[in-house]
Amino acid sequence: MRECQSLTRAQVAERVGVSRETVRAWETGRTTPRGRKAQTYASLLAAAPTSVAPVAPVTPAQAFDALYALCAPALVRQTYLLTGRRELARESVERAFQLAWHRWPEVAVDPDPPGWVRATAYECALSPWHRFRARHRHPEPPAADPADRALLSAFLELPPPYRRTLLLHDGLGLGLPETAAETEASTLAAANRLLHAREAVAARLPDLADPAHLAPRLAGLATHARLRAAHPSSVRAGSERRARNWTQAAITLTAALIGATAFTLHTAPTRYEPPVPPGTTVQGVPPQAAPGPLSRRERALRKKLTRTTANGPERTQPEPR
């Protein structure tokens, strides 16, 4: 009902006189409003315009563009705080929204589409594979303001899970259960990470020991970076192009596997051919003797046989008739 009237949690909290965490608890069903605040809350949600103009159906592209315009600028600043690199921040947000457009039927019915995109962008930004990329091996120029430079340095020295927990809870104002759910950790683990992160930042910057002072400083640090998100149409086109490339690669690989299988079946032997054993040298056989020179008697016999005409039975020397 709050979303139908285009009211944010902050606006509802201000009109009812409670905190945003209380409104979130009412909406999730963890607590129930009572007394005067319950009446004010109910009357605020019940107040609706008397006549509602027919709303034209929204196309998926229009819904995606609206989500992108709402979340992308803030997500680029948040991922910059997580990584300290402008190009990586923009790339992570673009990749997150490309995945969202590729899985839009799932994202469109998600209870919290901004949270889905935010979690994906954080995962892309904090991926450990970025350290092997050549353009991300060297740090970017530090911030011009010494205070911003010190805060960013202290924040980036935290481990990635601590960095993410501190940004979600103190930077964005999420509750501890929501922070634990988004970081896929237990509430106790998220609380320990938050405490250790605050202690590490306070050790470097004692003036930020109070969490109430840390949130505006983080927001100001991200604002000073002057980051811009890409146009939503280019993000959608990039997602579709990436999907086509993966489809073509899968088809090509499948065709190559089929061709290799067919070639193997055609050229492979159809029966077993035993291997030829290696040859071995035969031992103990005397060498073959070569004929020696003819004696006088043998030479005389050879001359006689050469000069004498062959004679004998007809079966040996047939006579022509």
N, C-alpha and C positions, 0 to 999 in steps of 0.2 A: 504494500500500500504506500509505503514511503517513496519507493521508486516510481510509482505511477504518478505521484504528485511532484516528481523531480526535486525531491528534498534529499540533501546529504545528511549523513549522521551528525555532522557538526551543526548543521542548521536545526535539526530536531533537538539535539542536546542543548543548544542555546535557548530555544523556545520553551523547552520543558524545565530547564534549570538543572541539568545533570551533566555528567561527563560523557564523552563518546564511548568509553568502555561500558558504561551502564546501558546506553542505548544498544550497543552490540550484544550485551548479555540478554537484554529483553528480546531482541530479534532472534537470537539463537535458542531461546527457551531455557537458558540456565537460571534466570531469575524472572520474577513477575513484578510489574509495577504495582504499587499500592498507594492508597490514600489520594491526596490531591494530585500528585504527579501522575497517577494512573488515569484520573479523569482528564487532566490536561493532555496527556499522551493520546488517549482515545479520541478526544475531540479534535486534536490536530490531525490524526489520521483519517477521521471520519469526514473532515471538511473537504469536499470535492466540488468541482464546478457543476452547476446545474445542467448545462448542456455541453456535450462533448462532440466536437466535430469529427466526422469520419476520418480515420487515419489511413493513408495509403499504405499498402504493404511495403515493407522494407526489404530490399534485395540483400543477399549475402555480402555483396561488395560494399553496399552502403553501410551495413552494420559493421563490417570489418574496418572501414575507413573511420567510422565514429569511434570505435574502440582504439584505433591507432592514434587518432587525434587526441583522445583523452589520456592515453597512457604513455605514448612513445617519448614525448619530451622529458617527462619526469624519469622514465626508465633509463634514458641515455645518461642523465646526470647521476642516477644511482649506480649504474654500472661503472661509471667513471670513478666514483668513490671506491668501488670494490677493486678496480684494476689499476687506476692511476694512468690509464692510456686512453686518449680520446678516440683513436681509430678502432681500438678493440671494443670500446664501449658502444660505438655506433654499429659495429659489425655484430656484436652479440645481440643487440636489440633487433636489428634487421633479421637475424637468423631466428630469433624467437617468434617474431611475427610471421616469418615465412612458414615456420612449423604450424603456427596457429591457423594460417590460411589453408595449408595443406590438410589440416585436421579440423576444418571449420565446423562440420556437423557435430563434432564432439565438443569443441570449445563453445559453440553457440548455446548449448544447453547446460554448460557447466554452471554451478551455483555462483562461482566467482571468476568470470573470464579475466579481469585484470590480474587477479592472483595467479591464474594459470600462466599468463604471459610473463609475469614478473618472475615466477619460479624458474621458468625456462630460460629467461634472459640471464638470471643469476648463474644457472648451471653452465650456460655457454661462456659467460665471462670468467668463471672460476675454473674452467677446464684445465687440467695440468698439461695438456698437450700444447698449449700456447708457448710454453718455454722452449720448444724445439723449433719454433718459427723464427726465421732470421730477422724479420722486421720488429719482433718483440723482444729481442735479446738486449737491446740498449734502451735505457730509460728515457722518457720524454723530458723536455725542459721543465724544471720545477715552477711552481706558481710564483708570481711576482711578489705577492705580499708575504713577508716573513712568517706571520702568524698562520696563514693558510698553508704555507710550505711545511711548517712544523706539525700542524694538525694532520695533513695528508701523509707525512712521513710516519707519524706515530700510528695512524690508522692502517697504513699498508704493512707495517711490521707485524700486525696481528695475524694469526693463522686464518686461513680462509673461512672455516666455520665460525670462528669468533667474530670476524669482520662482518659476515653476513648476519649473524644474530644481533650484533650491536646496531647495525644499520636498520634492520627490521623493527627492533623494539624501540630504540631511542631516536632513530632518525625518522621512521615512518609512523611511530606511535602504535604499532600493533601490540596486542596483548600477549602475555607469555604463552598461553595455549596456542594461539594462532602462529606465533613465531616458532614454537616447537613443531607444530604440524607442517609448516612450510619448509623447515630445515630437516624434516624427517628425523627428529630426535624426540626423546622423552622430555616432559616438562622439567624434570630435575636436571637433565643434561643441558637443556637450553638455559636454565637459570644459572648453572655453574659457568657456562660459557659467557653469559652476560656479565657476571660478577668479575671474572678474570679479565675480560676485555676492558671493563671500566677501570679496574685497578691498573692495567698496563697503560692505558691512556692517561690516567691521573698521575702515574709515576713520571711520564714524560712532560705532561702539561698539568701542573697542579691547579690552575685556574678552571679546568674543566672537570674537576672531581665531582661536581654536582651534575647529574644527568639532565637537569632542566637547562643547563647552559650548553650542553653538548649538541642537542638537537638543532637549535638555530645556527650554531657554528657549522655543522655538517651541511645544512641546507644552503647557507651562504657560500660555503666552499664549492658546492656543486654549481651554484648559480654563476659564480665568477669564471667558471671554465668556458662559458659561451659555446655550448654544444648545440648542434642542430641535428634533428632526425631527418631521414630521407622522406620522400613523398610516398604516401601509401600506395599509389598506383604502381610505382616502381618496385615496391616490396612485393605486391601481389604478382607482378610480372616475373620477378626473380624467383618466387616460389613455384610458379607454373613452369618456368624454364628449367628449374632444377628438377622438378618432377619428370618432365619430358626427357631430360638427359639421363636420369636414372632408369627410366623405362627403356630407352634405347640401349643403354648399356646392358641391362638385364636380357633384352632380346638378343643382342649380339653375343653375349656370353652363352646363352642357351643354344643359339645356332652353332657356335664354335664347339660346344660340348657334343651336340648331336653329330656334327661332321666328324669330329675326332673318333666318336664311338663307331660310326659307320665305316670309317677308314680302317679302324682296328679290326672290326669284324670281317672286312674284305681281305685284308692282308695277313691275318693271323693264321697259323697252321691249323688244319682241321683234325689232325691225328698226331699221335705221339711219335716222334722220331728220336730213337735212342742215340745218344752221342757216340761218335767214333772214338774208341779208346786210343790213347797215344801209342805210337810205335816204340818198340824196344829192340835193342841190338842183340842178335843171336850169338851166343858164345860157343866156342869149341868146334867150329866148322873149319876144316883146312882150306886154305885159299886155292882157287882154281889154277892148275898148272898151264902155262902157255906152251905151244908146240916148239920143240927145239930145232936145230938145223938137221937136214936130211943126210943120211949116211951115203956112201958110195953105192951100195946095193940098191937103196931106195931111189937114188937118182937114175940109175940104169933102168929100173923098172918103170919109172915114169916116162922115160924116153921111148921105151918099147911100147907102152900103151898109147902113146901119142902117135907113133908112126904106123902101127898096125891097124888095118881096117877092121872095123867091127864086123864079125861074122857069127853066125850061130843060128838057132832056130828062127823060123819065120815070125813066130809070135814076138820075138825080140827085135828082129830087123825085117819088117815086111818088105816083100818084093812087089814092085808095081807090075801089073799085067795088062 
